[in-house]
Amino acid sequence: MAQQTASPLNDSAVLDAKPLRMLTPMFPAPLGLHTFTPQNSPSVVCVTPFGPYAGGTGLGMAAGVPSMFAAPAPPTDPRGEPDRVNTNGAAHANGAATNSLATPSLQTPLSAGTPESSKTKRGRPKRVSDNMVPSATSTPLAPTVSPIPSLPKVPSPPQENNNVVSPTPSSATPQESGKRKRGWPKRVQDIHVLATPLAPQADNTPVLETPPAPTVHESGTRKRGRPKHLQDSLDTSTLSIHSKDSKPTSQTPATTSPEFGKRKRGRPRHVSDGSAAPNHSGFSTVDAAKRGQPRKIDTNLLQLPTLSSDDPRESADNVLMMFDALRRRLIQLDEVKQAAKQQHNLKAGSIMTNAELRVNKNKQIGEVPGVEVGDMFYFRIEMCLVGLNSQNMAGIDYMSAKFGNEEDPVAISVVSAGVYDNTEDDPYVLVYTGQGMSGKDDQKLERGNLALERSLHRGNPIRVIRSVRDLTCPTSKIYIYDGLYKIKEAWVEKAKSGFNVFKHKLLREPGQADGIAMWKKTEKWRGDPSSRDHVILGDMSYGVENKPVCLVNEVDDDKGPSQFTYMTKLNCGNLQCSMRKMQGCKCASLCLPGDNNCPCTHQNAGALPYSASGILVSRMPMLYECNDSCICSNNCRNRVVQKGARIHFEVFKTGDRGWGLRSWDPIRAGTFICEYAGEIIDKNSVNGEDDYIFETPPSEPSLRWNYAPELLGEPNLSGSNETPKQLPIIISAKRTGNVARFMNHSCSPNVFWQPVLYDHGDEGHPHIAFFAMKHIPPMTELTYDYGQSQGNVQLGSNSGCRKSKNCLCRSHKCRGSFG
């Protein structure tokens, strides 16, 4: 051991000694940094162990340390050896260590700990073994690097007295380093950093200084149940030790810690600033991508026309349909797993955004391609996906725009969601309150408020989205795009809270289609059907339907369609006797998601086809509802079509396509609309003049209404798996039928048909149910694709039962004919 010299500090020389703040709260309190203030000298920072863990001069303490910091006798373990503690320094918060001691000479480091050093008392955090670090007077501090795993030891060169100073890591016994008590987390081996040269000796040989031992947070040992502390950064530099002839004697790259991926529960993972590309040393840093973000998907694999269509309306519709189908599928999967509730709309939106499945990515003033006045949205993330409003939380969306040679921030859209005290009684005037915590302080002229103020002077149009309460879910809202407005005036007034708020009066631009005004009309009609103008018949179903069906003509003097008998079910005639019964379930009350014992679940591809609110999750070749053989109650979620329609319908006269069908209610995507009621007829008995025929076309146009399984890492089944096969059933609604007989054809429909079984098991003659393909605002005509027989395409004649007619749908995808 190197001979120790007396410390220049003594009791008479020290004017003041103050302990610094402990940097590691879990470490015993008596160990820490102190400042000494000798006479006629600046303060000196020292590490002074004292108390029950002090090592004294026998453990590397300077003999001349002032008596005010003298340490009592160290405790002794059962083998008669004192416990040993590193006293070389404490790491600062940024990872740097201070190694300035009052001793002028090097101290001999401790030898390796005993095999029992890693054991801890039951219920107590395991004690971290530290290393003694020698220091030298007037020696530059060694640079500190981030911990790296298991670097090779670098032996110290011999000193003048031929004694070798070798830094020995704690827990040097290999077989004991991994020992731990049963049930405890495995101890992480202490991490060592490469030694750095100290002042050269007489023979100019550098002496390696043992690096400071890691603190409790760095060592990997932590209290049970506590999240592991994350390092703020990783040092990716390479250290080299050079001898006197400038030849490197060792070069070891720093690598990432094996524990780097851990993080506190519920907290976002720290993102490294480094690049993921390997450097010249052969190692790389952690990728900067945030943990938990969905991976990007190659849109070419999806085979969807979302981004490739030349019709902006079709692109926007496809993006919204995929989003809602993905959201419904996420809900279904979580119900089967009985997972905790989460915001599936945000998760679906995140997946879509990361896969670049959205349109109108760049902000713009005025109309948005593919979005029409009156369109409705159930989630704000839907508006983000189509570029109507990019703010998922804030109400004001704005951008920087050039006006001549000047540039200003201007508002491009606002969402009136009922959070602030807005005035919305007038469907053509909106008094909009600025953003900011008006209940705690005055609103400030910044961000969105500043953009609205500049829009007042610039006179640019602003898209306005209004909200109404969702009648199917009292806690939810429906957002309606109400068209373009302009700010006419703005002022500041005191709100009810007593703080100043900004007010803006926006007027709706003339010549636009009805938006919120139509919603207000239908709301009035639902409460009082007699307030509807041009009504021919208040309820043409005469009480058969769950809600009245209004007959309206605003076009001419026609008093109604031809006479027919109104009925809501399918008349199977003589086929009823030969139809087999369906298998029933034995569920006590309700069919539950994920119940492997429910035969109804097995028939529907292992999952219930409807959500808890009765929304169809995905289109299927055949859908099986619970039937009379099932024990479950009438409230079972797998009983939807058999309960009949629950929508306020209106049969109205169109301009050139006869009578049509629309609704006073908003219809959400996947909602059951109605069944095609009528009588099953034989193909040979079809009357050529019968315009109320339903038959399944031999080749229906492809419809990707279901979610894209690639987005969830599921196998991609072909689109034919969701399209029903051609069925032999032919239904005529000429003599008997319901509102379905009034649904017109469209090559770009908003409704699709789905075969359903619920009262018999004959798959050739199912019930034909219609579901909403997308969100349908009130007073929007309901249409479905009649299909086109092979004869129309190849021979120019009709080979089916329905008479071929010219199509008047005027859609972008119009085929010219149908039937």
RASUL-V53428 format. One line per field, one symbol per residue. ss: DSSP state (h for helix, s for strand, l for the rest). phi: phi as a letter, one per 20 degrees, with the letter a starting at -180 (. if undefined). burial: + if it has 24 or more other C-alpha atoms within 12 Angstrom, else -. Layout:
ss: ???
phi: ???
burial: ???
This chain:
ss: lllllllllllllsssssslllllllllllsssssssslllllsssssslllllllhhhlllllllhhhllllllslllllsllllllllslllllslllllllllllllllllhhhhlllllllllllllllllllllllllllllslllllllllllllllllllllllllhhhhllllllllllllllslllssllllllllllssllllllllllllllllllllllllllllssssslllllsssssslllllllllllllllllllllllllllllllllllllllllllllhhhllllllllllhhhhhhhhhhhhhhhhhhhhhhhhhhllllllhhhhhhhhhhhlllllllllllllllllllllssllhhhhhhhlllllllllssssssssllsssssssssssllllllslllllsssssllllllllllllllhhhhhhhhhhhlllsssssssslllllllsssssssssssssssssslllllssssssssslllllllhhhhhhhhhhhhlhhhlllssslllllllllllssssllllllllllllsslllsslllhhhhllllllllllllllllllllhhhhhllllllslllllsllllllssllllllllllllllllhhhlllllssssslllllssssslllsllllssssllsssllhhhlllllllssslllllllllllllhhhhllllllhhhllllllllssslllsslhhhhlsslllllssssssslllllllllsssssslllsllllllsslllllhhhhhhlllllllllssllllllllllssl
phi: .ffedfffdbffeeebbcfeffecfffgffeaecddcfflbffcecdcebnfdfemffdofffefgffdfdffffdegendffccfcercfffenfdddedeeedfdffffffffefeecffndfffeeddfcfbcfldgfffdcfgcfkeffdfeffefemeeedfdfflffffefefbffnefffefgdddffcfeffefemefdfeffffffffefnebffnefffeffbcededecddefemefdbbcfedfffefffbffndfffefefeeffefencceffefffnffffdfffffldefdefedgffffffffffgfffffffffffffelfffbefffffffffffelebclfefbenfdgnddfngccecffffffdnfbeefcfeddbbececmedcbfcfdacdednfdeedcfefdccedefepffecaffdeblffffffffffemffcfdddccfefebgedcdddfdneccfdbbbdbeeffndfcecceddfffndffdffffffffffffbgfffeleebfbfelnfffcgdedccddbefeqfffbeebddeeemffgfeefeefdedfgccfdfnefeefffffemnbffdffeneffbfcgbddefcfeeefffeffeccffenfccfececeefbcmeccbceefdegnffeadeeqcfceffdfefefedddbfffbfgfceeffefffdmefeeffffdefffdffcdddfecrcfffefeebfcfdccdbfcdbcbdefecefdddcffbfdfgmefeccefnbffffeedmceddeeffcfecfmefdgenbbn
burial: -------+++---+--+-+---++--+--++++++++------+++++++--++++++++++++++-++++--+--------+++++++++---+-++++++++++++++++++-++++------+++++++++++----+++++++++----+-++-------++++++++----+--+------++++++++++++-------+++++++++++++++++-----++++-+++++-+-+----------++++++-++--------++++-----------+++---------------+-++++----++++++++++++++++++++++-+--------++++++++++-++++++--++++++++++++++++++++++++++++++-+++++++-------++++++++++--+++-+--++++++++++-+----+---++++++++++-+++++++++++--------++++++++++++-+---------++++++++++----+++++++-++-++--+--+-++++++++---+-+++++++------++----+++++++----------+++++--+++++---+++++++--++++++-++++++++++++++--+-+---+++++++++++++++++++---++++++++++++++++++++++++----+----++++++++++++++++++++++------+--++++++-+++++++++++++++++++++++++++++++++++++++++++++++++++++++++++++--+-------++++++-+-+-----+-+++
